[in-house]
Amino acid sequence: MPLVILSFFLLSAFPIFGTPDAPLKPATFSVSPNIIYQGDPFLVQINDLNDLATIKKLSFDGKRAEIMAYKNIPTSLIGVDLNKKAGTYELSAEFLNGSIVKKNIVVGLRDKIEAPLGIPEKLGGNTSASADKLVATLNEDNKSLVGIKTEGEALWSEPFVPPLEQIFVTAPYGNSRKTGAYSIPHKGVDYRAQEDTEVFATNRGVVRITQTFRNHGQTIVIDHGEGLQSYYLHLSKINVNVGDMVERGQVIGLSGSTGYALGPHLHFSVRINDVAIDPVRFLKLFQ
């Protein structure tokens, strides 16, 4: 695995802020984690800046990123797509006074393991026809989970927490499931959970979807604002309604085996502006 090289340079002689009685200081980036791979989220904070309104635009690889004040520091959460080509990309902040700060972000190649996964009898069993139908309906399910409404401001202010009391990963993010003639990327994480285990909201947000899908089963989607959303799949019970404001750690449902599931568990996903990122590494950003 290549290490990430983080570097920044100021492209203007103008400082970001200062006072007549204090020396002028340029803004700088802090990026976490230090090593970033395909499918990873990363957290950007702009230091030495006392006014969020002075930031005109923040972008990664030319795409605009949302900014919020987290612990009184201008902060942005950015997701790297699982299929993004490994390489060096530019992180750039432009300020109202014309100054620009840039940092090079190196995205490393993620190890992706392919493992077989059967189809349960309730979805037709291990036949070519069942695999064809599975992939076709998965595409339809996923279309329903893209472009979900999001608030224009962050609805959370505290760190994110795991969706279960006890966490044990049974299937990591990024691996591919070999199902018949198809290889299906796993864009979430599966946690071990017995039937009817309490599932918690990972942070404050608005419930956008409570729906039963053929493959995802009973599903909840929570919008945390500014394009950040969490997904809870294969539930046995849903305890919330669309439009509810839920709090961090609130019980929103119970784990189960509905949909494309060979047994009870919780599939947990996180998306940033419709980019599905590694939920485990996302939660580590707040530890």
C-alpha positions as a printed Julia matrix, in Angstrom:
287×3 Matrix{Float64}:
   0.0     0.0     0.0
   1.39    3.43   -0.86
   1.58    6.02    1.87
  -0.3     9.26    1.46
   1.8    12.35    0.92
   0.06   15.5     2.08
   1.4    18.85    1.06
   0.02   22.38    0.81
   1.03   25.67   -0.68
  -0.42   29.16   -0.51
  -1.11   30.67   -3.91
  -1.49   34.27   -2.84
   0.51   36.88   -1.03
  -2.66   37.88    0.79
  -3.19   36.42    4.28
  -6.5    34.98    5.31
  -7.05   37.08    8.39
  -5.38   39.22   10.96
  -5.79   42.29   13.19
  -3.82   45.54   13.38
  -2.29   44.37   16.66
  -1.48   40.78   15.65
   0.65   39.25   12.92
  -1.18   38.06    9.82
  -1.43   34.27    9.49
  -2.25   32.15    6.46
  -4.86   29.43    6.71
  -3.7    25.8     6.58
  -5.39   22.44    6.08
  -5.54   19.53    8.48
  -6.58   16.24    6.87
  -7.54   13.02    8.66
  -6.67   10.18    8.26
  -3.08   10.47    7.12
  -3.47    7.53    4.72
  -6.41    7.54    2.3
  -7.52    4.71    0.04
 -10.23    4.2    -2.55
 -13.61    4.24   -0.83
 -12.38    6.19    2.19
 -13.92    9.28    3.74
 -11.64   12.01    4.98
 -12.14   14.98    7.23
 -10.74   18.4     6.27
 -10.35   21.23    8.77
  -9.19   24.74    7.93
  -7.01   26.1    10.72
  -6.18   29.66   11.75
  -9.5    30.93   10.46
 -12.0    32.69   12.68
 -14.84   33.29   10.22
 -16.51   30.56    8.17
 -18.06   33.19    5.91
 -14.65   34.16    4.5
 -14.44   30.83    2.65
 -15.77   31.23   -0.89
 -15.4    27.62   -1.99
 -13.82   24.31   -0.99
 -13.34   21.61   -3.62
 -11.75   18.19   -4.07
 -10.77   17.08   -7.56
 -12.79   20.0    -8.92
 -16.01   19.06   -7.11
 -17.45   21.4    -4.51
 -17.49   20.19   -0.89
 -19.8    21.37    1.88
 -18.36   23.2     4.89
 -19.67   23.35    8.45
 -18.38   24.51   11.8
 -17.43   21.43   13.84
 -16.02   22.19   17.27
 -15.76   25.81   16.08
 -13.42   24.86   13.22
 -14.42   25.07    9.52
 -14.8    21.39    8.6
 -15.71   19.31    5.57
 -16.39   15.59    5.09
 -15.33   14.28    1.69
 -15.87   10.81    0.24
 -13.59    9.04   -2.24
 -15.5     6.74   -4.57
 -14.58    3.04   -4.37
 -13.88    3.06   -8.12
 -11.89    6.3    -8.2
  -8.52    5.81   -9.85
  -5.62    5.72   -7.42
  -3.45    8.81   -7.75
  -2.95   12.41   -6.63
  -5.87   14.84   -6.45
  -6.12   18.49   -5.51
  -7.89   19.84   -2.45
  -8.45   23.59   -2.82
  -9.95   26.35   -0.69
 -10.72   29.75   -2.18
 -11.32   32.77    0.06
 -13.2    36.02   -0.43
 -10.0    38.07   -0.36
  -8.73   36.21   -3.42
  -6.29   33.89   -1.67
  -6.23   30.17   -2.43
  -4.83   27.31   -0.37
  -4.17   23.92   -1.98
  -3.14   20.5    -0.72
  -2.27   17.36   -2.66
  -4.22   14.29   -1.57
  -2.82   10.93   -2.65
  -5.45    8.18   -2.91
  -4.01    4.7    -2.54
  -5.2     1.45   -4.09
  -7.56   -0.53   -1.87
  -7.23   -4.3    -1.55
 -10.47   -5.81   -2.87
 -11.22   -9.45   -2.14
 -13.8   -11.45   -4.07
 -15.71  -14.14   -2.21
 -18.71  -16.29   -3.19
 -22.15  -15.44   -1.84
 -25.22  -17.56   -2.51
 -28.8   -16.5    -3.08
 -31.36  -17.5    -0.43
 -34.27  -19.72   -1.43
 -36.74  -16.89   -0.75
 -35.15  -15.05   -3.71
 -34.98  -18.06   -5.97
 -31.87  -19.92   -4.82
 -28.6   -20.38   -6.68
 -29.75  -20.36  -10.3
 -28.7   -18.24  -13.28
 -32.22  -16.82  -13.52
 -32.16  -15.82   -9.84
 -28.77  -14.13  -10.27
 -30.03  -12.2   -13.3
 -33.11  -11.05  -11.4
 -31.05  -10.19   -8.32
 -28.73   -7.87  -10.25
 -31.59   -6.24  -12.18
 -33.62   -5.56   -9.05
 -30.55   -4.43   -7.08
 -30.03   -1.76   -9.71
 -33.65   -0.68   -9.3
 -33.36   -0.62   -5.5
 -30.18    1.44   -5.67
 -31.75    3.99   -8.03
 -34.33    4.68   -5.31
 -31.53    5.49   -2.87
 -29.78    8.1    -5.04
 -30.57   11.81   -4.9
 -32.43   11.61   -1.59
 -33.39   15.02   -0.19
 -30.79   16.54    2.12
 -30.88   19.58    4.38
 -28.7    22.56    3.43
 -27.06   22.63    6.84
 -25.51   20.05    9.13
 -28.05   18.63   11.59
 -25.38   17.14   13.87
 -22.76   18.65   16.15
 -21.51   15.65   18.15
 -19.3    12.75   16.98
 -20.95    9.84   15.16
 -21.49    6.59   17.09
 -21.83    2.93   15.97
 -25.34    1.7    15.12
 -25.1    -1.31   17.45
 -24.08   -1.76   21.07
 -21.65   -4.53   20.15
 -19.69   -4.24   16.93
 -18.24   -7.2    15.02
 -17.66   -7.0    11.27
 -18.71  -10.08    9.31
 -18.34   -8.61    5.81
 -16.22   -5.49    5.23
 -16.79   -2.64    2.82
 -15.2    -2.84   -0.61
 -15.13   -6.6    -1.15
 -16.95   -8.14   -4.1
 -19.57  -10.88   -3.83
 -19.31  -13.52   -6.56
 -22.93  -14.39   -7.28
 -23.46  -16.59  -10.3
 -21.8   -14.87  -13.24
 -21.8   -11.51  -11.43
 -19.4    -9.74   -9.11
 -21.32   -7.36   -6.85
 -19.35   -4.73   -4.88
 -20.23   -4.46   -1.2
 -20.61   -0.75   -0.52
 -21.41   -1.03    3.15
 -20.38   -3.1     6.15
 -22.19   -6.07    7.65
 -22.26   -6.23   11.44
 -23.09   -9.38   13.4
 -26.49   -8.97   15.04
 -28.98  -11.55   16.2
 -32.6   -11.19   15.13
 -34.3    -8.18   16.77
 -31.15   -6.51   18.1
 -31.66   -2.79   18.74
 -30.3    -0.53   16.0
 -29.31    3.05   16.85
 -29.23    6.24   14.81
 -25.55    7.0    14.31
 -26.24   10.72   14.78
 -28.94   13.38   14.76
 -30.88   13.69   11.53
 -34.18   13.5     9.64
 -35.64   10.17    8.52
 -36.0    10.27    4.73
 -36.89    6.67    3.88
 -38.65    3.83    5.7
 -39.33    1.27    3.0
 -39.19   -2.42    2.23
 -37.09   -3.31   -0.82
 -36.82   -6.71   -2.49
 -33.08   -6.99   -1.82
 -32.31   -4.4     0.87
 -35.27   -5.55    2.95
 -36.72   -3.17    5.51
 -34.58   -0.06    5.2
 -34.14    3.27    6.99
 -32.26    6.25    5.57
 -31.36    9.18    7.84
 -30.29   12.53    6.42
 -27.69   14.3     8.58
 -27.59   17.37    6.33
 -25.24   18.7     3.65
 -25.34   15.45    1.65
 -24.37   13.14    4.52
 -26.72   10.17    5.02
 -26.72    6.85    6.88
 -28.44    3.63    5.73
 -29.7     0.69    7.81
 -30.73   -2.46    5.85
 -32.34   -5.91    6.39
 -34.25   -4.77    9.49
 -36.95   -6.89   11.11
 -38.77   -3.84   12.45
 -38.82   -0.08   11.81
 -39.64    2.18   14.76
 -39.58    5.58   13.03
 -41.5     7.42   10.32
 -40.46    9.55    7.39
 -39.96   13.13    8.55
 -39.06   12.23   12.15
 -36.11   14.04   13.7
 -34.05   11.39   15.46
 -31.27   11.89   17.97
 -27.86   10.27   18.19
 -28.16    6.84   19.82
 -31.95    6.65   19.47
 -33.37    3.19   18.76
 -34.75    3.37   15.21
 -35.43   -0.3    14.53
 -34.41   -3.91   15.05
 -31.93   -6.0    13.05
 -33.16   -8.87   10.93
 -32.76  -10.87    7.73
 -35.26   -9.29    5.36
 -34.35   -9.02    1.68
 -31.12  -10.43    0.26
 -29.74  -11.82    3.5
 -28.58  -15.33    4.32
 -29.09  -14.71    8.04
 -29.78  -11.94   10.55
 -27.3    -9.04   10.58
 -27.16   -5.28   10.05
 -25.91   -3.83    6.79
 -24.8    -0.26    7.55
 -23.84    2.25    4.87
 -22.79    5.91    4.82
 -22.95    8.16    1.77
 -21.5    11.61    1.22
 -23.19   13.32   -1.74
 -24.24    9.89   -3.06
 -20.72    8.46   -2.73
 -20.87    5.27   -0.65
 -17.81    5.23    1.61
 -16.31    2.81    4.15
 -18.53    3.16    7.26
 -15.91    1.7     9.6
 -13.31    4.27    8.58
 -15.98    6.96    8.72
 -16.71    6.21   12.37
 -12.97    6.21   13.15
 -12.78    9.86   12.05
 -14.59   10.77   15.27
 -12.66    8.6    17.74
